[in-house]
Amino acid sequence: MSLAFKKQQKLLKTDDFSSVFDFRRALTGKYLTISYKPNSMHHARIGVVVAKKSFPTAVERNFIKRRMREIFRLNCHHFQELDLVVRPRQQIRGVGYNALCADFLELVAKIR
């Protein structure tokens, strides 16, 4: 099993994001809000949306995106056939990797 983060694991098109939001299923945790939708593929996909209004610098937005993709990459074998859109909440500032990972995995466990 490869641990690489492949292009097929990313939500890339606007239509992909829109279909997840239109499905109207979301869970909110302490640091994240995850919108989700089952897909017909045999693998999970993720998209990360970070609002410029909440996180004004590109450095901050990109750091959050990298961190979320890494958590997904290391744990994507635990959940199959889901499209996920992750949106960070304001409380994410200054949070450690382990707390963020625990919040993400807790929310994904509730989906199953």
Contacts in CASP RR format, 6 or more apart in sequence:
PFRMAT RR
TARGET T0000
AUTHOR 0000-0000-0000
METHOD contacts of the structure
MODEL  1
MSLAFKKQQKLLKTDDFSSVFDFRRALTGKYLTISYKPNSMHHARIGVVV
AKKSFPTAVERNFIKRRMREIFRLNCHHFQELDLVVRPRQQIRGVGYNAL
CADFLELVAKIR
1 77 0 8 1.000
3 73 0 8 1.000
3 74 0 8 1.000
4 73 0 8 1.000
5 69 0 8 1.000
5 70 0 8 1.000
5 72 0 8 1.000
5 73 0 8 1.000
8 41 0 8 1.000
8 43 0 8 1.000
8 45 0 8 1.000
9 43 0 8 1.000
9 44 0 8 1.000
9 45 0 8 1.000
9 46 0 8 1.000
9 72 0 8 1.000
9 73 0 8 1.000
9 76 0 8 1.000
10 45 0 8 1.000
10 46 0 8 1.000
10 47 0 8 1.000
11 17 0 8 1.000
11 20 0 8 1.000
11 45 0 8 1.000
11 46 0 8 1.000
11 47 0 8 1.000
11 83 0 8 1.000
11 85 0 8 1.000
16 45 0 8 1.000
16 83 0 8 1.000
17 47 0 8 1.000
17 49 0 8 1.000
17 85 0 8 1.000
19 37 0 8 1.000
19 83 0 8 1.000
20 35 0 8 1.000
20 36 0 8 1.000
20 37 0 8 1.000
20 83 0 8 1.000
20 84 0 8 1.000
20 85 0 8 1.000
21 35 0 8 1.000
21 85 0 8 1.000
23 35 0 8 1.000
23 36 0 8 1.000
23 37 0 8 1.000
25 35 0 8 1.000
25 36 0 8 1.000
25 37 0 8 1.000
26 33 0 8 1.000
26 34 0 8 1.000
26 35 0 8 1.000
26 36 0 8 1.000
27 33 0 8 1.000
27 34 0 8 1.000
27 36 0 8 1.000
27 107 0 8 1.000
27 110 0 8 1.000
27 111 0 8 1.000
28 34 0 8 1.000
28 89 0 8 1.000
29 89 0 8 1.000
29 103 0 8 1.000
29 106 0 8 1.000
29 107 0 8 1.000
30 89 0 8 1.000
30 91 0 8 1.000
30 103 0 8 1.000
31 88 0 8 1.000
31 89 0 8 1.000
31 91 0 8 1.000
31 92 0 8 1.000
31 95 0 8 1.000
31 99 0 8 1.000
31 100 0 8 1.000
31 103 0 8 1.000
32 86 0 8 1.000
32 87 0 8 1.000
32 88 0 8 1.000
32 89 0 8 1.000
32 92 0 8 1.000
32 100 0 8 1.000
32 103 0 8 1.000
32 104 0 8 1.000
32 107 0 8 1.000
33 86 0 8 1.000
33 87 0 8 1.000
33 88 0 8 1.000
33 89 0 8 1.000
34 84 0 8 1.000
34 85 0 8 1.000
34 86 0 8 1.000
34 87 0 8 1.000
34 104 0 8 1.000
34 107 0 8 1.000
34 108 0 8 1.000
34 111 0 8 1.000
35 84 0 8 1.000
35 85 0 8 1.000
35 87 0 8 1.000
36 82 0 8 1.000
36 83 0 8 1.000
36 84 0 8 1.000
36 85 0 8 1.000
36 111 0 8 1.000
37 82 0 8 1.000
37 83 0 8 1.000
38 81 0 8 1.000
38 82 0 8 1.000
38 83 0 8 1.000
39 45 0 8 1.000
39 81 0 8 1.000
39 82 0 8 1.000
39 83 0 8 1.000
40 81 0 8 1.000
41 81 0 8 1.000
42 80 0 8 1.000
42 81 0 8 1.000
43 76 0 8 1.000
43 80 0 8 1.000
43 81 0 8 1.000
44 72 0 8 1.000
44 76 0 8 1.000
44 79 0 8 1.000
44 80 0 8 1.000
44 81 0 8 1.000
44 82 0 8 1.000
44 83 0 8 1.000
44 84 0 8 1.000
45 82 0 8 1.000
45 83 0 8 1.000
45 84 0 8 1.000
46 68 0 8 1.000
46 69 0 8 1.000
46 72 0 8 1.000
46 76 0 8 1.000
46 83 0 8 1.000
46 84 0 8 1.000
46 85 0 8 1.000
46 86 0 8 1.000
47 84 0 8 1.000
47 85 0 8 1.000
47 86 0 8 1.000
48 64 0 8 1.000
48 65 0 8 1.000
48 68 0 8 1.000
48 69 0 8 1.000
48 85 0 8 1.000
48 86 0 8 1.000
48 87 0 8 1.000
49 85 0 8 1.000
49 86 0 8 1.000
49 87 0 8 1.000
50 61 0 8 1.000
50 64 0 8 1.000
50 65 0 8 1.000
50 87 0 8 1.000
50 88 0 8 1.000
51 87 0 8 1.000
52 61 0 8 1.000
54 88 0 8 1.000
54 90 0 8 1.000
55 61 0 8 1.000
55 64 0 8 1.000
55 88 0 8 1.000
64 88 0 8 1.000
64 92 0 8 1.000
67 97 0 8 1.000
67 100 0 8 1.000
68 86 0 8 1.000
68 88 0 8 1.000
68 100 0 8 1.000
68 104 0 8 1.000
71 97 0 8 1.000
71 100 0 8 1.000
71 101 0 8 1.000
71 104 0 8 1.000
71 105 0 8 1.000
72 84 0 8 1.000
72 86 0 8 1.000
72 104 0 8 1.000
75 101 0 8 1.000
75 104 0 8 1.000
75 105 0 8 1.000
75 108 0 8 1.000
78 105 0 8 1.000
78 108 0 8 1.000
79 108 0 8 1.000
79 111 0 8 1.000
79 112 0 8 1.000
82 108 0 8 1.000
82 111 0 8 1.000
84 108 0 8 1.000
86 104 0 8 1.000
92 100 0 8 1.000
END
